[in-house]
Amino acid sequence: MGRDPNIPDAFDVVTVVVLRRPPGAPEMSAAELDALQTEHLAYRADLVRRGVLVANGPFGAQSDPAYRGMSVFACDPAEAARWSDGDPSVVAGRLAYDVMEWWVAAGTLGFPRATGPVGTRRTDPDD
């Protein structure tokens, strides 16, 4: 019996950050929220310019409205967490985040706007 062709021999591993609204997020006025959103978007745009953030955007329809958006970073999880700590919406307590590695079949994802490599190629989950 041969290897199942639907099971990849190699994986591309990228760092993903999922933004979520934490319980007890501070209440803010509409003007404060607008200003904070502007700062949040400017911060994320700067990360794109730096080549650290390669894909980013809000969620639409979803099963849990606490989840707000997702980003793919061109760095390891620890560095992505440091960048995420600096997000004005995280600093203000309106957003929290989860950082993880996402393993997908090698060659499945492409980031044509990235200015450098995104993720690492691995063959063994213990790498």
GIZI-V989944 format. One record per pair of residues at least 12 apart in sequence whose ideal C-beta (glycine too) atoms are under 6 Angstrom apart, sorted by the first residue. I is the first residue (numbers start at 1). J is the second residue. Records with the same first field share a line. If there is no record, write none. Layout:
BEGIN
I: J  J
END
This chain:
BEGIN
8: 105
10: 106  121  123
11: 103  106  122
12: 104  106  109  119  121
13: 101  103  119  120  122
14: 72  102  118  119
15: 73  77  80
16: 72  100  102
17: 71  80  84  97  99
18: 70  98
19: 68  69  95  97
20: 66  67  68  96
21: 66  68
22: 96
25: 93  94
26: 93
36: 89  92
39: 88
40: 88  89
43: 87  88
44: 56
51: 115  116
52: 75  83
53: 71  73
54: 72  74  111  114  118
55: 72
56: 71
57: 69
74: 118
77: 99
80: 99
81: 99
84: 97
106: 121
END
